Each structure stands twice: as C-alpha cells, then as structure tokens.
Amino acid sequence: MPEISIRWSRAGDEPGLLRLLQDTYERWPRVDTAAAPLDHLLWKYDDIGVQTGRHTIALDGERIVGAIPLLIRTFLIDSRPLRAATASDVAVHPDYRGVNLYMDMQAVARPTFRNSLDFNFGYEAPHPAMVRGRQKMDRWHVMAHRLAVLAANTTRLPPRAAAPGVTIDVVERVDASIDAFCIEAMRPFRLVALRDHRYLNWRYADPRGGGGTMLLARCGEDVLGFAALRVSNGTAYLADLLVLPGRNDVAGALAGEALERARAAGFERARCWLPERHPFREAVAGAGLSRAKEQRGFTYEVLRAPKGSLDFIDDPEAAVHVTIADTDLI
Ligand SMILES: CC(C)(COP(=O)(O)OP(=O)(O)OC[C@H]1O[C@@H](n2cnc3c(N)ncnc32)[C@H](O)[C@@H]1OP(=O)(O)O)[C@@H](O)C(=O)NCCC(=O)NCCS
C-alpha cells in the first residue's frame, strides 16, 4: 500500500474529487441534470448560507483516492438551530478498498466533528462498510422513525379534493418573504432540516442540481403551503411538502396538484418518502400516494448537542419531518 495522506479539502480539489466520484460510482451525477458534472459538484457542495460543503479526502501523492464529502446543514430541533453533518458520495477508489481507508478517514475527521458539530444525520446507506462503520463508531444509531415509501400510479389518481379559497401556482423562485411561512410550517416538528428561500432556490431552482417544480398554495397573498416536485431516473418525486399547522387539506391539495403535473409530464410512477407517523400521511393518501412495501431509515449520532436535546429522536411517535429531498438520491 503506498503512502496515503489524509486532510481536509481545499479550493482546487474539485476536479480530483470529481474524478474519484466518477471512478467510484456507475453514474455520477446520479440525478438527472444537463449541467456539466463539475458544475453539478460545485452546486452540490456550494456554500449557500444554510449549508456548506466540507470534506475529508485521502491522497496518494497528488491524486485523490478517497473522500467523505459532507454537507453541513442547520436543523431546527424543537425550534432551536443546531448544526448537523450529512455524509454523501462517500468514496474509496476501487484500487484502494479493503485496507481500512474509509475508517482511517473517519478517524481523522471525527475529532474535528465532535468539537464543531451538534450531531450527524444521514440516510441509512446499505453498503456493508457503512453498516460496519456505524457498529464500530458505537454512538451512531439508526433513528427509530422509519420512513414509508409512498407510491402513486399517476394514471389512476382519485378525484381531487377541493380546497376552497386556495390557489396553487408554480413559482420559478421564492424570495425571502417565504421564510416566515417556513418558520411557522416547521414549528410542529421536533426535528426538521431548515428550509428557507436560499435553501429552496438552491434545491429546486438551480438547473445545475436538476431543478424542479415549486408549487405555492396561497389564499390571497398569504402562503399556506409549499411543495416541490423533482424528476430523477424516470420517476417523479413529491420531494417536499410543508403547510401551515393544521392545514392538512392544503397538503392534500398540493400533493394532488404535484401528482397531476407528474402525469401531464408523462411520468406514470410517482414516489414520496414520509415518516411512518406524520401529520400529512392521510392527506397524501387521499391524493393517491399509498404505502409501498419499502421503508427507509436515517441515522444519527449525537456530538456536542446540548444534553438531552435529541433524546426524543428515539421516540417513534415524535413529530419529525424528513423527506427524500434531505438525501442526495434525487
Ligand atoms: C464503501 C467504501 C467507501 C468502503 O471503503 P473501504 O476503504 O474499502 O472500507 P474499509 O476498508 O475502511 O472498511 C470498513 C469496514 O467495513 C468492512 N467492509 C468494507 N467493505 C466491505 C464489503 N464490501 N462487505 C463487507 N464488509 C466490508 C471492512 O472489513 C471494515 O470492517 P473491519 O474494520 O471490521 O474489518 C468503498 O467500498 C466504496 O467507495 N464503495 C463504493 C461507493 C459506495 O457504495 N459508497 C457508500 C454509499 S454513500
């Protein structure tokens, strides 16, 4: 095994990181986008104010042969902002696998995380090395909340429920006036990754990321709800859905509109992930999204979060808002 060095990434590492990701994954970018792969990478790990990319990389000489790319994001935990890291695109070049390089990168990165981040949070990646890694870092758990995969055949949607007085429009971008709605809509959830205009525009309005369709439900000027539709690998996803507390009728109307738009765009399959217990489940079921067999999981690890602040995470009844848009799968 050659001499490998491990360090934090710096500006200029992007082309080498891209080469590693393309040597590691069959398809990278894994989402549909017309953008050049390097532009997608720069988009994905851009500093947008609510999230920042920070990566541990392993080098053989000048060549990047391993990486744990991180997205650091603000979550609201009982309405209090805490910073969490989500690992995505974890990669070790095929020629360097099986000699503990992934674990060595973790060992270098973790002392810094412990002192600078409140918790880790991420999609439960099924790769055996990830499972083994979680076992070895024994404070890293699978969250008690399972996410149900909801599925719809858009050619057989139920009749749309009326939401009197509510209009739904497509918007190209959202401005800062949506932030007050987001705060109110996120309030019922004990755990939710921060949504605000910067994040929503980054996620759904930037073609480098694949874009999306943002739907706003309004009564007059007042925003009642937000939904986002993303298309990836031949499937339409109701990627995100947020409404003012108690307005599950608006959640149903937005889901119905999103599914109808997916059908009109030629997508027969539509999907959505929501926690098994979630206030919108009944409303989205009414719009045609019923439970598929699969479930998905998320993992977490408490780092410097204030003692007890995340205890509820092991209660499957606690209200959490996590969606597929919180992963990089779409
Ligand atoms: C996943 C990946 C990063 C692991 O990198 P790696 O450097 O080979 O992993 P390590 O050698 O540090 O192994 C960590 C642990 O997992 C185990 N492990 C690694 N690969 C394994 C495999 N394919 N099957 C079973 N166990 C495996 C190792 O034995 C080790 O456990 P141990 O310390 O008890 O011996 C690498 O295989 C990869 O890039 N895969 C393709 C991309 C991918 O799927 N990434 C994960 C999704 S985000």
The ligand as a Gaussian input file, in Angstrom:
#p B3LYP/6-31G(d) Opt

LIG

0 1
 C      -17.978000       1.927000       0.951000
 C      -16.484000       2.215000       0.762000
 C      -16.266000       3.738000       0.907000
 C      -15.685000       1.489000       1.847000
 O      -14.333000       1.871000       1.733000
 P      -13.126000       0.942000       2.275000
 O      -11.938000       1.822000       2.474000
 O      -12.950000      -0.230000       1.390000
 O      -13.700000       0.477000       3.695000
 P      -12.797000      -0.018000       4.924000
 O      -11.667000      -0.857000       4.377000
 O      -12.403000       1.132000       5.785000
 O      -13.809000      -0.965000       5.667000
 C      -14.588000      -0.569000       6.808000
 C      -15.190000      -1.818000       7.421000
 O      -16.191000      -2.357000       6.528000
 C      -15.844000      -3.666000       6.112000
 N      -16.137000      -3.771000       4.684000
 C      -15.654000      -2.964000       3.693000
 N      -16.178000      -3.325000       2.505000
 C      -16.974000      -4.384000       2.764000
 C      -17.785000      -5.217000       1.926000
 N      -17.887000      -4.993000       0.601000
 N      -18.502000      -6.197000       2.514000
 C      -18.425000      -6.404000       3.861000
 N      -17.666000      -5.644000       4.693000
 C      -16.948000      -4.659000       4.147000
 C      -14.354000      -3.799000       6.367000
 O      -13.986000      -5.149000       6.582000
 C      -14.184000      -2.932000       7.599000
 O      -14.592000      -3.642000       8.761000
 P      -13.476000      -4.140000       9.842000
 O      -12.739000      -2.876000      10.271000
 O      -14.271000      -4.778000      10.911000
 O      -12.564000      -5.043000       9.089000
 C      -15.982000       1.731000      -0.642000
 O      -16.268000       0.355000      -0.730000
 C      -16.680000       2.445000      -1.802000
 O      -16.234000       3.517000      -2.218000
 N      -17.737000       1.847000      -2.355000
 C      -18.485000       2.397000      -3.487000
 C      -19.261000       3.649000      -3.114000
 C      -20.316000       3.405000      -2.066000
 O      -21.121000       2.487000      -2.150000
 N      -20.306000       4.286000      -1.035000
 C      -21.220000       4.168000       0.085000
 C      -22.505000       4.834000      -0.148000
 S      -22.516000       6.548000       0.331000

